[in-house]
Amino acid sequence: MKKCNRTAVLSGLVLGVSALALSTGSASAQGTSLTFVWHAGTCADIFVEIANDFPGDIEIVPALVPYGPEWHNRIASEFAIQGDGFDFAMWDSQSTAEFAGAGHAASINELFDRSDVLDASLFPPASLARYGEYPDGSGQYWGLPINQDAYGLMYRRDLLEDPEEMAAFEAQYGYPLAVPQTYQQARDIAEFFTRPDEGLYGWGQMGGREYDFATTASDSFLWSFGGELYNPETFEVDGYLNSPASIDGVQFYVDMFQYGPPGSNNWGWDEINAAFQQGRLAMAMQWFYFNGSNADPDVNPHAESTGFGVLPGAIGRDGLFRRQFSVGGQGVGINAYSQQQDAIQEFLEWYFQPEQQQRYAAVCQTGLASVLESPEWQDLNSFNAAFAVALNYTNDYWHLPEYNILLDILQEEVSNAISGAKTVEEALTDAAERQERALVRAGYTIGESEAPEVPDTVISPVGMQEVEVLTFD
């Protein structure tokens, strides 16, 4: 688990200070085609559009697949045969350990050494770590941050800022109606706006069994309440995943479904967007990736009154406030078996220049520090400034080669808790036992420690005495 919370994500580069020039020593590839794998979507589309303007004699060929297991499996299956059916790929941050640990990904450190253009200083240190480092803390990189993402909050400003609603809320709950800073406040606001007779509900969140839908959402609650997925030093899961604090967080997540439309416990990102755009939700947790469409009046009839912010945190059972949520997005990694290493370097040297990254960042979230911190980019739309702050509070799954096995177990058991087939405590305890067995089968030795009531206090403490208030215009 790589914790990047509270780390300064922007590295201090200023847009325009270090305009890059292509090295005259870059490899020349005449008539070369480079194939990449990614999931289909807006960011893949803009990447292809930009790549088509590459001035060299290299054709970029997309091999796009649906978001979810098929995307991961397309990459993993080619690596399994040590094939060169693609040259580079965009994969989830959690997959880096799997692909790099097995020797399938080419070293980015070696790319930095060869290149006169690409260098680690171009990227926020936390972003390099988040999207490409394995093992954690090693300084060895296997991917570049090509598409950063994080969970965020979207809400209806016309509802939360309506004077009559504000007066009624304060009369009922005893404090002013505002964008929630804690999940406890979010629960009150969600309850207040849940009006089934009016077709309005207070809260939307993902809960589907597919891929990582339920766990990216529930983990955000688990971490904010002081829970942890495991102990990364001893590989203990039992006592950490099912700690009292972890149970508190996932229980709060499960309880929030009562403030969503019927059936929302099976939703993915698409259903959240649809419900919000239809005016059925007062608030929703959603990836920043989708804010472009939710801020577009041609797509979202409520775009002009939609606000974007950072997800709440929570006051845990130890009285401390924490704000942590799931990181999203992808790094771009190079297939170690590709025969086109020089051409890949030449293309990436061009693609990660500010001119191309400014075009990409107008639609999606760049990993280039000089663009990320520029006032022009942060003022470009209604959510970029919130995104730049959100990156400071992200957390991630296990950075272990066994990620997919651990994910499937947790997805299944959290889904059991959502459906009521098991209590939250039963589901997390069963998940912990199953995951430890999986780790033992993979060759890990499970250590022994005294698991605390609030694991965050010993793993990577972020608890604060006071609630941290984040606001955005």
C-alpha positions in Angstrom: 0.0 0.0 0.0 1.5 3.3 -1.0 0.3 6.2 1.0 0.7 9.6 -0.7 -1.6 11.5 1.6 -0.4 14.9 2.7 2.6 14.8 0.3 3.0 17.8 -1.8 2.0 16.6 -5.3 3.3 19.5 -7.3 7.1 19.7 -7.6 7.7 23.4 -8.1 8.1 23.6 -11.8 6.6 26.6 -13.5 4.9 26.4 -16.8 7.2 27.6 -19.5 10.4 27.6 -17.4 11.7 24.4 -18.8 10.4 24.2 -22.4 11.6 20.9 -23.7 13.4 20.4 -27.0 13.6 17.0 -28.7 17.1 15.5 -28.5 18.9 15.3 -31.7 20.0 11.9 -30.5 16.5 10.5 -30.4 16.0 7.3 -32.2 14.6 7.6 -35.7 12.0 5.1 -36.7 10.9 5.2 -40.3 7.5 3.7 -41.1 7.1 2.3 -37.6 3.8 1.6 -35.9 3.4 1.5 -32.1 0.3 -0.2 -30.6 -1.0 0.7 -27.2 -3.6 -0.9 -25.0 -6.0 1.2 -22.8 -9.7 1.2 -21.9 -11.9 3.1 -24.3 -13.1 6.5 -23.2 -12.6 10.2 -23.4 -9.0 10.2 -22.3 -8.0 7.5 -24.8 -9.8 9.5 -27.5 -7.8 12.7 -26.8 -4.6 10.7 -26.5 -5.1 9.3 -30.0 -6.1 12.8 -31.4 -2.8 14.2 -30.0 -0.7 11.2 -31.1 -2.0 11.7 -34.7 -0.2 15.0 -34.8 3.2 13.4 -34.0 5.6 14.9 -36.5 7.8 11.8 -36.8 7.3 8.8 -39.0 5.6 6.8 -36.3 2.0 5.6 -36.4 0.2 5.2 -33.1 -2.3 2.3 -33.2 -5.0 2.0 -30.5 -6.1 -1.3 -29.1 -8.9 -0.2 -26.9 -11.0 -2.5 -24.7 -13.9 -1.9 -22.3 -13.1 -0.7 -18.8 -12.8 -3.5 -16.3 -11.3 -7.0 -16.2 -11.0 -7.3 -19.9 -8.6 -4.3 -20.0 -6.3 -5.8 -17.4 -6.6 -9.3 -18.9 -5.7 -8.0 -22.4 -2.4 -6.7 -21.1 -1.7 -9.7 -18.7 -2.4 -12.3 -21.4 0.2 -10.8 -23.8 2.7 -10.5 -21.0 2.1 -14.2 -20.1 3.4 -15.3 -23.5 6.1 -12.6 -23.5 4.6 -11.3 -26.6 4.9 -8.0 -28.4 1.3 -7.6 -29.6 1.4 -4.1 -28.1 4.3 -1.8 -27.4 3.1 0.2 -24.5 0.0 0.2 -22.3 -1.9 2.3 -19.8 -2.6 0.2 -16.7 -4.0 0.9 -13.2 -1.5 1.9 -10.5 -2.2 -1.3 -8.6 -1.1 -3.5 -11.6 2.4 -2.1 -11.6 3.6 -4.6 -9.0 2.1 -7.5 -11.0 3.7 -6.5 -14.3 7.0 -5.1 -13.1 7.5 -7.9 -10.5 7.3 -10.5 -13.2 9.8 -8.6 -15.5 7.2 -7.6 -18.1 7.7 -3.9 -17.9 10.7 -2.0 -19.1 12.6 0.1 -16.6 11.7 3.8 -16.7 14.9 4.6 -14.8 16.8 3.3 -17.8 14.6 5.4 -20.1 15.5 8.5 -18.0 19.2 7.5 -18.3 19.0 7.2 -22.1 16.9 10.3 -22.7 18.0 13.9 -23.0 14.4 14.9 -22.6 12.6 12.8 -20.1 13.6 13.1 -16.5 12.0 12.3 -13.1 12.0 16.0 -12.2 9.3 16.7 -14.8 6.7 14.8 -12.7 5.5 15.3 -9.2 7.4 12.8 -7.0 4.2 11.5 -5.4 2.7 10.9 -8.9 5.8 9.0 -10.1 5.5 6.9 -6.9 1.8 6.4 -7.3 1.7 5.3 -10.9 5.1 3.7 -11.5 7.1 2.8 -8.4 7.8 -0.8 -7.4 8.7 -1.9 -4.8 7.3 1.0 -2.7 10.0 3.4 -1.7 12.6 1.8 -3.9 13.0 4.6 -6.4 12.6 2.1 -9.2 9.9 3.2 -11.8 8.0 1.1 -14.3 5.5 3.7 -15.5 5.0 7.4 -16.1 1.9 9.2 -14.8 -0.1 9.7 -17.9 -3.6 10.0 -16.6 -4.1 10.9 -13.0 -7.4 10.6 -11.2 -9.0 10.6 -7.8 -12.4 10.3 -6.2 -14.2 13.6 -5.8 -17.5 15.0 -4.7 -20.1 16.6 -7.0 -23.2 18.3 -5.6 -26.1 20.5 -6.6 -25.3 24.0 -5.7 -28.9 25.1 -6.4 -30.0 22.8 -3.6 -27.2 23.3 -1.0 -27.2 27.0 -1.5 -31.0 27.6 -1.6 -32.0 29.9 1.3 -35.1 28.0 2.2 -33.3 24.7 2.2 -30.5 26.2 4.3 -32.9 27.5 6.9 -34.8 24.2 7.1 -31.7 22.2 7.4 -30.2 24.3 10.2 -33.5 24.1 12.0 -33.5 20.4 11.8 -29.8 19.5 12.4 -28.5 22.5 14.3 -25.7 23.6 12.1 -25.5 25.4 8.7 -26.0 23.6 5.4 -22.8 23.6 3.4 -20.6 21.3 1.4 -19.8 18.4 3.8 -16.3 18.1 5.3 -17.1 14.9 7.2 -19.1 11.8 6.3 -21.2 12.5 9.4 -22.2 15.8 7.8 -22.7 14.1 4.4 -25.1 11.6 6.0 -27.2 14.4 7.5 -27.3 16.3 4.2 -28.1 13.1 2.3 -30.9 12.3 4.7 -32.3 15.8 4.4 -32.5 15.7 0.6 -33.8 12.1 0.3 -37.3 12.8 -1.0 -38.5 9.7 -3.0 -41.9 11.3 -3.6 -40.1 14.1 -5.5 -37.7 11.7 -7.3 -34.8 13.2 -5.3 -32.2 11.3 -3.3 -29.3 12.6 -1.2 -26.3 10.5 -2.1 -24.9 8.4 -5.0 -22.0 6.0 -4.8 -20.7 2.9 -6.6 -21.5 -0.5 -5.2 -21.3 -2.9 -8.1 -19.6 -6.2 -8.0 -17.7 -5.6 -11.3 -14.0 -5.0 -11.2 -13.2 -2.6 -8.3 -16.5 -0.6 -8.2 -17.5 -1.5 -4.6 -14.0 -1.5 -3.1 -12.7 1.8 -4.5 -15.8 3.4 -2.9 -15.8 1.5 0.4 -12.0 1.9 0.9 -12.5 5.6 0.9 -14.7 5.3 3.9 -12.5 2.6 5.5 -9.3 4.8 5.4 -11.1 7.9 6.5 -12.3 6.2 9.6 -8.8 5.0 10.4 -8.9 1.5 9.0 -6.3 -0.2 6.8 -6.4 -3.0 4.3 -3.4 -4.8 5.8 -0.1 -4.3 7.5 2.5 -3.8 4.7 5.4 -4.7 7.0 4.1 -8.0 8.4 1.5 -8.8 5.6 -1.1 -9.3 8.3 -4.7 -8.8 7.1 -6.6 -10.3 10.0 -6.9 -7.6 12.7 -6.4 -4.8 10.2 -9.0 -5.2 7.5 -11.5 -6.3 10.1 -10.3 -3.9 12.8 -13.0 -1.9 14.6 -12.1 1.2 12.7 -12.2 -0.6 9.3 -15.6 -2.0 10.2 -16.8 1.5 11.2 -15.9 2.8 7.8 -17.4 0.1 5.7 -20.5 0.0 7.8 -20.9 3.8 7.2 -20.5 3.2 3.5 -23.1 0.4 3.4 -25.5 2.6 5.4 -25.2 5.4 2.9 -27.1 3.4 0.3 -30.3 4.1 2.1 -30.0 7.7 0.8 -29.7 6.6 -2.9 -32.3 5.5 -5.4 -33.5 1.9 -5.3 -31.0 -0.4 -6.8 -28.1 2.0 -6.4 -26.2 -0.6 -4.4 -25.4 -2.2 -7.8 -24.3 1.0 -9.5 -21.1 1.7 -11.4 -19.8 5.0 -12.6 -22.2 5.2 -15.5 -25.3 4.9 -13.4 -24.0 7.6 -11.1 -23.5 10.0 -14.0 -26.9 9.2 -15.4 -28.7 9.7 -12.1 -26.9 13.0 -11.4 -27.6 14.3 -14.8 -31.2 13.4 -14.5 -31.5 15.5 -11.4 -32.1 12.6 -9.1 -29.1 13.1 -6.8 -28.2 16.0 -4.5 -24.6 14.7 -4.0 -22.4 11.9 -5.4 -18.9 10.6 -5.1 -17.4 10.2 -8.5 -14.1 10.1 -10.3 -12.7 13.4 -11.5 -12.3 11.7 -14.8 -16.0 12.2 -15.5 -16.3 15.8 -14.5 -15.8 17.0 -18.0 -19.1 15.6 -19.0 -20.8 16.5 -15.7 -19.7 20.2 -16.2 -20.9 20.2 -19.8 -24.4 21.8 -20.3 -24.9 19.8 -23.5 -24.6 16.6 -21.4 -25.7 17.6 -17.9 -28.8 19.9 -17.7 -27.7 20.8 -14.2 -24.2 21.7 -15.2 -24.4 25.4 -14.4 -25.5 24.5 -10.8 -23.1 21.6 -10.3 -20.3 22.1 -7.8 -17.2 20.0 -7.5 -15.0 19.5 -4.5 -13.0 17.0 -2.4 -14.6 14.1 -0.7 -15.3 14.4 3.0 -13.3 12.8 5.7 -14.5 11.3 8.9 -14.1 11.6 12.7 -13.0 8.2 13.8 -13.7 6.3 17.0 -10.5 7.8 18.4 -11.8 11.3 17.9 -9.3 12.1 15.1 -10.3 13.5 11.7 -8.9 11.8 8.6 -9.5 12.4 4.9 -8.4 9.7 2.5 -9.9 8.3 -0.6 -9.0 6.1 -3.6 -6.6 7.1 -6.2 -7.6 6.4 -9.8 -6.0 6.9 -13.2 -3.2 5.1 -14.9 0.5 5.1 -15.7 1.9 4.3 -19.1 4.3 1.4 -19.1 6.5 0.0 -21.8 6.3 -3.7 -22.9 9.8 -5.1 -22.2 9.3 -7.6 -25.1 8.6 -4.9 -27.7 11.1 -4.6 -30.5 10.4 -0.9 -30.8 12.1 0.6 -27.8 13.8 3.4 -29.6 10.5 4.4 -31.3 8.7 4.3 -28.0 11.3 6.6 -26.5 11.0 9.0 -29.4 7.2 9.2 -29.1 7.1 9.6 -25.3 9.8 12.4 -25.5 7.4 14.3 -27.8 4.2 13.4 -26.0 5.3 14.6 -22.5 6.3 18.0 -23.7 4.1 20.9 -22.3 2.4 21.6 -25.6 1.0 18.1 -25.9 0.2 17.9 -22.2 -1.7 21.2 -22.2 -3.9 19.8 -24.9 -4.4 16.6 -22.9 -5.0 18.5 -19.7 -7.8 20.5 -21.3 -9.8 17.3 -21.3 -8.2 14.9 -18.8 -5.7 15.0 -15.9 -2.0 15.3 -16.9 0.9 14.0 -14.9 3.3 16.8 -16.0 4.0 19.0 -13.0 4.5 22.3 -15.0 1.0 22.0 -16.4 -0.6 20.7 -13.1 0.5 23.7 -11.1 -0.1 26.4 -13.7 -2.8 29.0 -12.8 -4.1 28.7 -16.4 -4.8 25.0 -16.0 -6.3 25.3 -12.5 -8.6 28.1 -13.8 -9.5 26.2 -16.9 -12.8 24.8 -15.5 -14.8 24.3 -12.4 -13.0 21.3 -11.0 -9.3 21.4 -11.8 -8.4 23.4 -8.7 -10.2 20.8 -6.5 -8.4 18.0 -8.3 -5.0 19.5 -7.6 -5.9 19.5 -3.9 -7.5 16.0 -4.0 -4.3 14.4 -5.1 -2.8 15.1 -1.6 -5.4 12.8 0.1 -5.2 9.7 -2.1 -4.5 6.2 -0.9 -4.2 2.9 -2.9 -4.7 -0.8 -2.7 -1.9 -3.3 -2.1 1.1 -2.7 -4.3 1.7 -6.5 -4.6 1.9 -8.8 -7.6 -1.1 -10.6 -6.0 -3.3 -7.5 -6.3 -5.9 -9.1 -8.6 -6.5 -12.1 -6.3 -6.8 -9.8 -3.2 -9.1 -7.5 -5.1 -11.5 -10.2 -6.2 -11.7 -11.5 -2.6 -12.5 -8.1 -1.2 -14.9 -7.2 -4.0 -16.9 -10.4 -3.2 -17.0 -9.9 0.5 -17.8 -6.2 0.4 -20.6 -7.1 -2.0 -21.9 -9.6 0.5 -22.0 -6.8 3.1 -23.8 -4.5 0.7 -26.5 -7.1 -0.2 -26.9 -8.1 3.5 -25.8 -11.7 2.9 -23.2 -11.0 5.7 -22.7 -8.4 8.3 -19.9 -6.0 7.6 -17.8 -7.6 10.4 -18.5 -11.1 9.0 -17.6 -10.0 5.5 -14.3 -8.3 6.4 -13.3 -11.1 8.7 -13.9 -13.7 6.0 -12.0 -11.5 3.5 -9.1 -11.1 5.9 -8.8 -14.9 6.4 -9.1 -15.6 2.7 -6.5 -13.0 1.7 -4.0 -14.2 4.3 -4.4 -17.8 2.8 -3.8 -16.4 -0.6 -0.7 -14.6 0.5 0.7 -17.7 2.2 0.1 -19.7 -1.0 2.0 -17.0 -2.9 5.0 -17.5 -0.5 4.6 -14.7 2.0 5.2 -15.2 5.7 2.5 -13.6 7.8 4.0 -11.9 10.8 2.4 -11.3 14.2 1.7 -7.9 15.8 -0.8 -6.5 18.1 -3.4 -5.1 15.8 -4.7 -1.7 17.1 -8.3 -0.6 17.3 -7.5 2.1 14.7 -4.8 0.7 12.4 -4.0 4.1 10.9 -2.3 5.1 14.1 0.5 2.6 13.6 0.7 2.1 9.8 0.9 5.7 8.4 -0.8 8.1 10.8 -2.7 11.0 9.3 -5.2 11.7 12.1 -5.9 15.4 13.0 -7.4 16.9 16.1 -9.5 19.3 14.2 -11.7 18.9 11.1 -9.8 20.3 8.1 -12.1 22.5 6.0 -11.6 22.6 2.3 -13.6 25.0 0.2 -13.7 25.9 -3.5 -15.4 28.7 -5.4 
